[in-house]
Amino acid sequence: MLAQLLVSGVSQGALYALVALAMTVIYRATTVINFGHGDLVMAGAFVVYLLVVLAGAPFLISALLAVVLLFAFGVAVYKGLIRPIMAGPHLALAMMAVAVGYALRGLARVVWGREVLPFPKVLPQGTFMVGPVILAPSDLIVTGSVIATVAILAIVFYATRLGKTAQAVFQSERGAALVGINVSAFQGTMWGIGAAMAALGGILIAPVTLLYPDLAASTLIRAFAAMTLGGFGSFLGAAVGGMLLGLSELLVGAYISSKLIDITAYLIIIGVLLIRPSGLFGRQAVVRV
Amino acid sequence: MADELLIAEKIEAGYPGKQILFGVDFSVRKGEVVVLLGANGSGKSTVLNAVSGFIKPFGGRMLFNGQNIAGLPSHQIFRHGIAQVSQARDLFPDMSVEDNLTLGASQRGAAKAAESRTAVYRDFPRLGERRGQIVRTMSGGEQQMVAIARALMSGPLLLLLDEPSGGLAPKFVDEIAQIMARLKQGGITILMVEQNIKLAFDTADRFLVLKDGTVAERGDVGQGVSQEEIVRTIYL
């Protein structure tokens, strides 16, 4: 049973990790924690739903369009709503992110109410056995996507010029501007990439959770817990934090009480902030004030 | 005039709700060092920030090599050949000396960056010895050297220095003075803000005294202007 729990926990945690990674991209570009990110995940899933179910478009093209559309939306949010208040208090940026998220959620509620919709079955169905453990191909695809994403982000951020630029902007925006970096364009692109990753997350999450406007609430808090556990700003931390959270939820549910599953993320946030505020792989946070 | 690299004409600038500069005029010729003097709040740093694009002037013209650069964003002004060393240095604290320097030349291509790095390590041997050191672990004086070296990596036509000796121990002030002398000998055009009048006058060709956002006095260094007179103009 333990082996099954571990495998299922990692698979569940991979979904949280994917969302946490996208939030980390935005955090590293602008030191803003996008509290509206869960709603971008929801929006990405709904775009695919609209295209596939209502317009009859092929899934892969719909997914690609959703990623492109969310990229453009992320850039537009940064340029239109975040950039103009970047010089203001950090709290204002956080509230703007929350407002964008609630606006998206509200829009979805206007159209679909609290209806729970089935998401197109896009990943291979069924299961197979490896020893005593039941595996689903969809779990392997999601976990593989997360590992690939971490690898790509690690290469881009630590071994390329773009990565050095990202580190420079993260450590000192003004310093980056002093060496000729177009900080505004860079941050806009990073918001776009973060939002595009949110769409990818939505496409992978919605088949598991089904699709509904409030899909975001549980996703956001779990991704936030993953970032807290792994350490803010660390890609490895976001991935490992997400996996550990997924594992914790299943182990707590199996060995203590299933009623605790929904509060595991909150307990982890409280525990990490009290014991090791910088998380497993994080450094002391650099926060704009 | 043909040898004027930068001409500021009637610059009006400041921050939302607070105008700092009121019609400031000055010029910087190729190869010379001009120092801006003045009390705290007189507008010295605002002048540098208006030149480098961190503040958008709301009046006047800023001609660089004959082209009006007033209002351009800072990254575009940087590409015209203006590099700034800010008062806070604004280094990348968790990166090595080498990474900081390389980013300084990030708009120039790998070959020119390598060339600049060799030249900088020759002129700043201490940085060469510490190229792998993380910048936040260095002393204030060493960080100031990194900041100046990073600005030089771009091969600037005009170097803006905001209080290069500010907050440094006397030992490092002497070292900064030597660096300034070397830069001047190398023919680099400099517009700087400096509170240390001795250091400023040892290096500069001309000076401007700013008072309440206007130019109160200007002149050539070494033409009978006493430092005491300047101090009186600044503070009285």
Interface residues (C-beta under 8 A of the other chain):
Chain A: R161 K164 T165 Q167 A168 Q171 S172 R174 G175 A176 A177 L178 V179 G180 I181 N182 V183 S184 R283
Chain B: S52 F54 P73 S74 H75 F78 R79 A83 Q84 S86 A88 D90 L91 F92 P93 D94 M95 D99 T102 L103 G104 S106 Q107 R150 A151 S154
